[in-house]
Amino acid sequence: MNEADPNRPYIQFEHVHKAFGEKVILDDVSFDVQPGETVAILGRSGVGKSVSLHLIMGFLKPNSGRIWVAQEDVTDYDEAEMERIRKKVTMVFQNGALFDSLSVGENVAFPLRDRRDLSEAQIYQIVDGLLEMVNVGQYRDQLPSDLSTGMKRSVAIARALAAQPQAILYDEPTTQVDPLTAHLLGDLIKKLKYQLKLTSIVVTHDMHLAAKVADRILFLHEARVAFFGTPQQMVLSDVEIVRDFLTLDSLDLDYWREGNKGV
């Protein structure tokens, strides 16, 4: 797999507009994600956070504007061309999207079998390593239905990593889990950020997760970009909706000012 050019954005939106009928979801949205960077997309429900990920993956197409993924203009790519891009960029869906009839280990092995250059022993060596990395190694032989929501998310992350992507997209990784599990998932995403140095986008409403993992934060409001900058810059922002969002979330602002200082 070719290495990304460190001098060009890995993912970029240029004046992207997306609407469903008369409902505008994204209106003239521009942002970029540099190679190895983690960007969090924040905002209230319905502002286009998850739609942005679906546009990146090619599941949706913009009405106007350009979208660059893996440093290629994918705006007009067909499904075959997007399949090639999806070998470089993978997504962890909110529901995990695991195969219910396959064990945890077989779920993680699924993308490895597509390579056809690994023996069963090699596949399961990789599977065991990935499951240990995400702290669910003891559940290899269980079915997804036996796992909690948080564990399913960890398995989904392991499966995404098995594809050896250059970038990973997380759709609301801490939603519908208890605070302790949300904390552990945040720590996992942060660990992977430093260990693997993957380009990442984290869609979330969880302010503490954003502060923990993001190099920069994109804040969407009423279909437009209200803020794009570092967590520390966000704390100092004078944009009213950003101030309200921080205040309503009762965020520990000192944590944001300190920023991301190690794993």
Buried (B, 14 or more C-beta within 10 A) or exposed (E): EEEBEEEEBBBBBBEBBBBEEEEBBBBBBBBBBBBBBBBBBBBBEEBBBBBBBBBBBBEBEBEEBBBBBBBEEBBEBEEEEBEEBBBBBBBBBBEBBBEEEBBBBBBBBBBBEEEEEBEEEEBBEBBBBBBEBBBBBEBBEBBBEEBEBBBBBBBBBBBBBBBBBBBBBBBBBBBEBEEEBBBBBBBBBBBBBEEBEBBBBBBBBBBBBBBBBBBBBBBBBEBBBBBBBBBEEBBEBEEEBBEEBBEEEEBEBEBBEEBBEEE
